[in-house]
Amino acid sequence: MRRRIIIVTAVHAPSAHFLPEAYKSLCQQDLPDGWEWHWVIQEDGKSNDVAPYVPDDERVTFRQGRPGGPGVARTIALAHAEGEYIKVLDADDQLTPGVLARDLAALEGGNGISWTTSRVLDLLPDGSTAGFPGDPEPGPVERGAVLDFWKANGFRAQVHPATLCVRRDLLLALGGWMALPASEDTGLLLALNATSRGWFSSEVGLHYRKWPGQATGQASHTDTAERDARMAVVEARARQLTRFKWRYPATD
């Protein structure tokens, strides 16, 4: 029986036209022997605007639901995610060749690694890419390291939550993505880091699209009062998980 890595994508109408490019990046992946991928696309809402862009491929599942934001869409998609690992792929982003194999190598390699991240390049409107400094050293990310860095650097983590690949059972135990209007993926990243060891690959794993319609480019995303509230609850959750000494893998 083949083992499966699940790609989870939240999508809404404005970003739907990017799905074919995301699909192309998936089809360029080479997985280890015995592995396959399955793509679960969850529309954040119910419209007639997304389905035309969903690939006709038996490895793709498309679902719709009432709107609640990308975190809610990804979390409800877990109901259709029957695999050992969950890889995030935003509808407007693209995986780079080889990233799924690298994620699996880290997760299957022992050493208690429960989630992975990788280097990111911004994908600019003209098709060019741009990197930025500050990546950590490749290898394990120890428990607590992300929270410490995030707190000391203006609420910016040293690894990117849009590149996460995580053990499905751990993701479910943490409740999926946080119920926040934004920063739900950062909240998950900090919770993962509070409970388990991660991994960072210095090889580029994602092209992160910059375009006018992206959620992080909207004025509401930088509203000071809301941002402060989001950061407060993200931090509080991670600190409480640390205080309770929850660990993955669990030990008796």
Secondary structure, 3 states (H helix, E strand, C coil): CCEEEEEEEEECHHHHHHHHHHHHHHHCCCCCCCEEEEEEEEEEECCCCCHHHCCCCCCEEEEEECCCCHHHHHHHHHHHCCCCEEEECCCCCEECCCHHHHHHHHHHCCCCEEEEEEEEEEECCCCCEECCCCCCCCEEECCCHHHHHHHHCCCCCCCCHHHCEEEHHHHHHCCCCCCCCCCHHHHHHHHHHHHCEEEEEEEEEEEEECCCCCHHHCHHHHCHHHHHHHHHHHHHHHHHHHHHCCCCCCCC
